[in-house]
């Protein structure tokens, strides 16, 4: 690389840093600007996913997979289906165990976090149906009869969460009181276009996005006739979905698609809350910063409001 190219790259990095939230600028300098994820690196990346037992939770069979179940210390006031993220190809419910335990304790809810099967070995509709089976299992618990159920998830888990609520609406088997979507992955068409904001992407960029969507769909992102249950931004009719909370940062690859989805929900008459964090990149809420903790408090509170609907 020439000295001119190196200087240009450094200049771009300095300019991009001003786009990040002050609490996140140090992390933005340390995190890579591109996600290293693809067929060759997938197995290595998965090795870091924890499958160890979690204190304060037990494992249950829900449909064809297992799930972690977190029960409150007292009487439950509702149930929460929590769907973990990982771009459709990575992750496990263990990665969110601390948050699930918090939801169970603070909100007095039974929380079920399924270990849905991952793409590309298990493309759509398998992960979605695994999550839907977990929702049905949760709804069938005797102690939750007539109590509200919330469906929530982060990143790819947020996209699966919407797929589950769409299926619940259309199948008429389970009533969902609210969906809470944390920087959700909703639109495969994002991966089929150039990303003008690539300089500020952290954790998840459009190359990883294309790999994740292609693995899940089994076809190239942006292909025609992608089902709405797979990519919820493709849904033509959003009416009848439950009240929704969506949170995303302005430096997140999913910002534009999440904003557009929130607008369409409102147009369809769905009560929708939107939390936009200036200068926040994807999954920033996993960091120990003030803005991250405040964001987590907000979406945990959104789940709580869904459990207080009756």
Secondary structure as UniProt FT lines:
FT   HELIX           3..17
FT   TURN            18..19
FT   HELIX           22..24
FT   HELIX           25..30
FT   HELIX           39..46
FT   TURN            47..48
FT   TURN            55..56
FT   STRAND          58..62
FT   TURN            63..64
FT   STRAND          65..70
FT   STRAND          78..83
FT   TURN            87..89
FT   HELIX           93..96
FT   HELIX           97..107
FT   STRAND          109..114
FT   TURN            119..122
FT   TURN            124..125
FT   HELIX           126..139
FT   HELIX           142..144
FT   TURN            145..146
FT   STRAND          148..154
FT   HELIX           156..171
FT   STRAND          178..182
FT   HELIX           188..192
FT   TURN            196..197
FT   HELIX           198..200
FT   HELIX           206..217
FT   TURN            221..222
FT   TURN            224..225
FT   TURN            228..230
FT   HELIX           232..234
FT   TURN            239..240
FT   STRAND          243..249
FT   TURN            250..251
FT   TURN            253..254
FT   HELIX           255..267
FT   TURN            268..269
FT   STRAND          272..277
FT   TURN            278..279
FT   TURN            282..283
FT   HELIX           284..286
FT   HELIX           290..307
//
